Amino acid sequence: MVEPMKLKDAPKDVIPFEVYPTNEMDGYLMEDVYGNKSWCSRGYLEDNFTIYDSFVDRMQLELNELDERIGKLEKFIETDSFMSLEETDRSLLNEQLQAMHKYLGVLSCRMERATSN
């Protein structure tokens, strides 16, 4: 949960996530999945995080992250470090890469369907 809120309006037990906070600072009250609450300035949150409101936004984020991981694994597979691994480990990494490509394909199809309607 993220809720716009000035620091002065935040609950008293909330710890500001800011180096030099002032009561009039615009910011956000945040609550994590465990119920922990904190407050951070609008500038910090907007500069360091992206808020995804819809499942399409979240799918796009997942697609981007998966594509990046695939690229990193493909580069690693081309290295001497990869070749120095035991054959079983190389085989498992290749299987993982294939599974990641399949997952990327499925996710891309879901994204296409979600955005074409």
Wavefront OBJ file of the C-alpha trace (Angstrom):
o trace
v 0.000 0.000 0.000
v 1.249 3.460 -0.874
v -0.751 6.526 0.153
v 0.132 10.170 -0.546
v 0.673 11.983 2.764
v 2.638 14.852 4.266
v 5.019 13.789 7.002
v 3.093 15.815 9.589
v -0.023 13.721 8.843
v 1.708 10.356 9.156
v 1.028 8.271 12.267
v 3.429 9.152 15.068
v 4.969 5.674 15.210
v 6.005 5.783 11.546
v 9.703 6.287 10.926
v 10.540 8.612 8.027
v 12.784 7.144 5.368
v 14.480 10.447 4.679
v 17.774 12.043 5.700
v 16.468 15.537 6.568
v 12.675 15.367 6.739
v 10.447 18.345 7.406
v 6.822 18.132 8.499
v 5.585 19.908 5.365
v 7.319 17.515 2.969
v 5.069 15.804 0.464
v 5.547 12.094 0.550
v 3.967 8.719 0.907
v 2.935 6.490 3.753
v 3.932 2.969 2.751
v 2.960 -0.381 4.203
v 4.683 -3.610 3.234
v 3.116 -7.067 3.090
v 4.060 -7.635 6.744
v 2.215 -4.553 7.973
v 5.355 -2.466 8.588
v 4.751 1.200 7.881
v 7.215 3.858 6.842
v 7.159 7.256 5.186
v 9.355 8.597 2.390
v 9.454 11.820 0.452
v 7.713 12.077 -2.891
v 10.992 12.853 -4.636
v 12.744 9.794 -3.252
v 9.908 7.431 -4.086
v 9.371 8.795 -7.577
v 13.115 8.830 -8.348
v 13.762 5.294 -7.114
v 10.574 3.281 -7.653
v 7.985 2.724 -10.310
v 4.439 2.187 -9.174
v 2.593 -0.405 -11.229
v -1.152 -0.073 -10.960
v -2.459 -2.782 -13.274
v -1.710 -6.413 -14.023
v -0.571 -5.314 -17.491
v 2.002 -2.997 -15.878
v 3.185 -5.852 -13.672
v 3.372 -8.230 -16.640
v 5.433 -5.676 -18.556
v 7.807 -5.367 -15.607
v 8.098 -9.155 -15.427
v 8.732 -9.345 -19.193
v 11.477 -6.733 -18.965
v 13.157 -8.436 -15.993
v 12.935 -11.873 -17.608
v 14.355 -10.573 -20.875
v 17.270 -9.020 -18.977
v 17.953 -12.272 -17.096
v 17.853 -14.253 -20.338
v 20.401 -11.881 -21.847
v 22.706 -12.255 -18.849
v 22.483 -16.043 -18.909
v 23.111 -16.159 -22.656
v 26.240 -14.033 -22.196
v 27.414 -16.250 -19.340
v 26.960 -19.376 -21.461
v 29.457 -17.925 -23.948
v 32.200 -17.530 -21.314
v 35.101 -19.690 -20.215
v 33.583 -19.707 -16.727
v 30.568 -21.546 -18.098
v 32.782 -24.023 -19.933
v 34.695 -24.707 -16.715
v 31.520 -25.968 -15.010
v 30.763 -29.657 -14.796
v 28.753 -31.037 -17.704
v 25.684 -31.572 -15.491
v 25.696 -27.934 -14.382
v 26.106 -26.706 -17.973
v 23.233 -28.925 -19.031
v 21.011 -27.623 -16.228
v 21.781 -24.013 -17.131
v 20.909 -24.722 -20.769
v 17.628 -26.307 -19.661
v 16.956 -23.260 -17.498
v 17.577 -20.979 -20.469
v 15.147 -22.979 -22.609
v 12.510 -22.794 -19.876
v 13.061 -19.036 -19.541
v 12.568 -18.602 -23.299
v 9.364 -20.647 -23.167
v 8.115 -18.593 -20.214
v 8.970 -15.386 -22.079
v 6.936 -16.624 -25.043
v 3.913 -17.437 -22.875
v 4.139 -14.125 -21.048
v 4.429 -12.272 -24.365
v 1.264 -13.992 -25.642
v -0.582 -13.043 -22.468
v 0.603 -9.459 -22.837
v -0.512 -9.365 -26.459
v -3.971 -10.643 -25.517
v -4.283 -8.244 -22.580
v -3.356 -5.190 -24.629
v -5.271 -6.034 -27.819
v -8.708 -5.885 -26.180
l 1 2 3 4 5 6 7 8 9 10 11 12 13 14 15 16 17 18 19 20 21 22 23 24 25 26 27 28 29 30 31 32 33 34 35 36 37 38 39 40 41 42 43 44 45 46 47 48 49 50 51 52 53 54 55 56 57 58 59 60 61 62 63 64 65 66 67 68 69 70 71 72 73 74 75 76 77 78 79 80 81 82 83 84 85 86 87 88 89 90 91 92 93 94 95 96 97 98 99 100 101 102 103 104 105 106 107 108 109 110 111 112 113 114 115 116 117
